[in-house]
Amino acid sequence: MTRIYVVNKPSRYIFSFYGIIDLIAILPGIVVFIISGGQNLIVIRAIRLLRVFRIFKLSRYTSAGRSLMKALYNSREKIFMFISVIVTLIVIFGTIMYLIEGEEHGFTSIPVSIYWAVVTLTTVGYGDISPATGLGQFLASIIMIMGYAIIAVPTGIVTTEMMRSASVTNTQLCEKCLLDKHDDDARYCKKCGARLDKPEVKE
């Protein structure tokens, strides 16, 4: 309540991501006072464990956290496309495996076969369902090999974006605020607005 009172735009904070996290963190304590016999709602009190999400707010105050969040945001389109391709492959492989193995080998439906494809592609391998035919085992081997290659793709995407954001080629120093990290085409300081490239004085 104090935070809502002191912020400039309370409605914006209430409906923000961190505002919802704070609400979830204090909600069990409020429920105990509102609902009669709330002390017996032991299960609801377990929601207090969600307070650990407040740790995510610390990322705003560290340069490493800001860099990681910026890299994830800038690579969102590539990651979304990667996940879309993976989901498509999983559906295709699961359907093919259902047609190859059938119900007699544990692949009772297409959703169950898709579950097997997810477990195999992620190299988890629970072993609760496994192909028995030669063609099915050959397809499973291909999916396993693909899994090792696919795991490295998201890491490479985010790492590339982090390296790109970390490489600053413009080292102009602002004479007013002494900021030395500007965009390549910057003519004014992004912190104080002072001009970086002073016009030459003609004699």
C-alpha positions as CSV (number, residue, x, y, z in Angstrom):
1,M,0.0,0.0,0.0
2,T,2.8,2.4,0.8
3,R,4.4,1.8,-2.6
4,I,1.1,2.5,-4.4
5,Y,0.8,5.7,-2.4
6,V,4.3,7.1,-3.2
7,V,4.6,6.2,-6.9
8,N,3.7,8.8,-9.5
9,K,1.3,6.6,-11.5
10,P,-0.3,4.1,-9.1
11,S,-2.5,2.4,-11.8
12,R,0.5,1.8,-14.0
13,Y,2.4,0.1,-11.1
14,I,-0.6,-2.0,-10.0
15,F,-1.1,-3.5,-13.5
16,S,2.7,-3.9,-14.2
17,F,4.5,-7.2,-14.0
18,Y,6.3,-6.4,-10.7
19,G,3.0,-5.0,-9.3
20,I,1.3,-8.3,-9.9
21,I,4.3,-10.1,-8.3
22,D,3.9,-8.0,-5.2
23,L,0.2,-8.7,-5.1
24,I,0.7,-12.4,-5.3
25,A,3.3,-12.2,-2.6
26,I,1.0,-10.5,0.0
27,L,-2.3,-12.1,-1.1
28,P,-2.2,-15.1,1.3
29,G,-1.8,-12.7,4.3
30,I,-4.8,-10.7,3.2
31,V,-7.0,-13.8,2.6
32,V,-6.3,-14.9,6.2
33,F,-7.8,-11.7,7.6
34,I,-10.8,-11.5,5.2
35,I,-12.0,-15.1,5.2
36,S,-13.4,-16.5,8.4
37,G,-11.3,-19.5,9.5
38,G,-8.6,-18.5,7.2
39,Q,-6.0,-19.9,9.6
40,N,-7.0,-23.3,8.4
41,L,-6.2,-22.5,4.8
42,I,-2.7,-24.0,5.1
43,V,-2.5,-24.8,1.4
44,I,-3.1,-21.1,0.5
45,R,-0.2,-20.1,2.7
46,A,2.1,-22.0,0.4
47,I,1.5,-19.3,-2.2
48,R,3.9,-17.2,0.0
49,L,6.7,-19.1,-1.6
50,L,6.0,-16.9,-4.7
51,R,7.7,-14.1,-2.9
52,V,10.9,-15.4,-4.3
53,F,9.9,-13.8,-7.6
54,R,10.8,-10.5,-6.1
55,I,14.4,-11.4,-6.7
56,F,13.8,-10.8,-10.4
57,K,13.3,-7.1,-9.5
58,L,17.0,-7.0,-8.6
59,S,18.0,-7.5,-12.3
60,R,17.0,-3.8,-12.9
61,Y,19.9,-2.7,-10.7
62,T,22.6,-4.8,-12.2
63,S,24.3,-4.2,-15.5
64,A,24.5,-8.0,-16.1
65,G,20.8,-8.4,-15.6
66,R,19.9,-5.5,-17.9
67,S,22.2,-6.9,-20.6
68,L,20.6,-10.3,-20.4
69,M,17.1,-8.9,-20.5
70,K,18.0,-6.7,-23.4
71,A,19.5,-9.6,-25.3
72,L,16.4,-11.8,-24.7
73,Y,14.2,-9.0,-25.9
74,N,16.2,-8.2,-29.0
75,S,16.3,-11.9,-30.0
76,R,12.6,-12.6,-29.3
77,E,11.7,-13.0,-32.9
78,K,14.5,-15.5,-33.6
79,I,13.6,-17.5,-30.4
80,F,9.9,-17.5,-31.3
81,M,10.7,-18.7,-34.8
82,F,13.0,-21.4,-33.4
83,I,10.3,-22.6,-30.9
84,S,7.8,-22.7,-33.8
85,V,10.0,-24.9,-35.9
86,I,10.7,-27.2,-32.9
87,V,7.0,-27.6,-32.1
88,T,6.3,-28.4,-35.8
89,L,9.0,-31.0,-35.9
90,I,7.8,-32.6,-32.7
91,V,4.2,-32.9,-34.0
92,I,5.5,-34.4,-37.3
93,F,7.9,-36.9,-35.6
94,G,5.2,-37.9,-33.0
95,T,2.6,-38.5,-35.8
96,I,5.1,-40.6,-37.8
97,M,6.1,-42.6,-34.8
98,Y,2.4,-43.3,-34.0
99,L,1.9,-44.6,-37.6
100,I,5.1,-46.7,-37.4
101,E,4.8,-48.3,-33.9
102,G,1.0,-48.3,-33.2
103,E,-0.8,-49.0,-30.0
104,E,0.7,-52.5,-29.5
105,H,4.1,-50.9,-28.7
106,G,2.7,-48.2,-26.3
107,F,2.1,-45.4,-28.7
108,T,-1.7,-45.4,-28.0
109,S,-2.5,-42.0,-29.5
110,I,-0.9,-39.1,-31.4
111,P,-0.7,-36.9,-28.2
112,V,1.2,-39.8,-26.4
113,S,3.5,-40.1,-29.4
114,I,4.1,-36.3,-29.3
115,Y,5.0,-36.6,-25.6
116,W,7.5,-39.3,-26.6
117,A,8.9,-37.0,-29.2
118,V,9.4,-34.1,-26.7
119,V,11.1,-36.4,-24.2
120,T,13.4,-37.8,-26.9
121,L,14.2,-34.5,-28.7
122,T,15.2,-32.9,-25.4
123,T,17.4,-35.9,-24.6
124,V,15.6,-36.5,-21.3
125,G,14.7,-40.1,-22.1
126,Y,12.4,-41.3,-19.3
127,G,12.1,-44.7,-21.0
128,D,8.4,-45.2,-20.2
129,I,7.7,-45.5,-24.0
130,S,10.2,-46.8,-26.5
131,P,10.0,-48.0,-30.1
132,A,10.3,-51.7,-30.8
133,T,10.5,-51.9,-34.6
134,G,13.7,-51.3,-36.5
135,L,12.2,-48.3,-38.4
136,G,11.0,-46.7,-35.2
137,Q,14.4,-47.1,-33.5
138,F,16.1,-45.6,-36.6
139,L,13.7,-42.6,-36.4
140,A,14.4,-42.3,-32.6
141,S,18.1,-42.2,-33.3
142,I,17.7,-39.3,-35.7
143,I,15.6,-37.4,-33.2
144,M,18.2,-38.0,-30.5
145,I,21.0,-36.7,-32.7
146,M,18.9,-33.6,-33.6
147,G,18.3,-33.0,-29.9
148,Y,22.0,-32.4,-29.3
149,A,22.2,-29.9,-32.1
150,I,19.0,-28.1,-31.2
151,I,20.0,-27.5,-27.6
152,A,22.8,-25.2,-28.6
153,V,20.7,-23.0,-30.9
154,P,18.9,-20.8,-28.3
155,T,22.2,-20.3,-26.4
156,G,23.9,-19.2,-29.6
157,I,21.1,-16.7,-30.4
158,V,21.2,-15.0,-27.0
159,T,25.0,-15.1,-26.8
160,T,25.3,-13.4,-30.2
161,E,22.9,-10.7,-29.2
162,M,24.7,-10.1,-25.9
163,M,28.0,-9.8,-27.7
164,R,26.5,-7.4,-30.2
165,S,25.1,-5.1,-27.5
166,A,28.4,-5.2,-25.6
167,S,30.5,-4.1,-28.5
168,V,30.5,-0.3,-28.5
169,T,32.4,1.3,-31.3
170,N,31.6,4.9,-30.5
171,T,33.9,6.0,-27.7
172,Q,33.1,9.7,-27.8
173,L,33.2,11.2,-24.3
174,C,30.6,13.7,-23.2
175,E,32.3,16.7,-21.7
176,K,29.3,17.4,-19.3
177,C,28.4,14.0,-17.8
178,L,31.4,12.0,-18.9
179,L,29.3,9.2,-20.5
180,D,31.4,7.2,-23.0
181,K,28.8,4.7,-24.3
182,H,26.9,6.2,-27.3
183,D,25.5,4.8,-30.5
184,D,27.6,4.8,-33.6
185,D,25.6,7.6,-35.2
186,A,25.1,9.6,-32.0
187,R,25.5,13.4,-32.3
188,Y,24.1,14.2,-28.8
189,C,24.6,12.6,-25.5
190,K,21.8,10.2,-24.6
191,K,22.1,11.0,-20.9
192,C,22.3,14.8,-20.7
193,G,21.7,15.9,-24.3
194,A,24.9,17.7,-24.8
195,R,26.4,17.9,-28.3
196,L,29.1,15.3,-28.9
197,D,30.6,16.4,-32.3
198,K,31.3,20.1,-31.9
199,P,31.2,22.0,-35.1
200,E,34.5,23.2,-36.3
201,V,35.2,26.9,-36.0
202,K,36.1,28.4,-39.3
203,E,39.0,30.9,-39.1
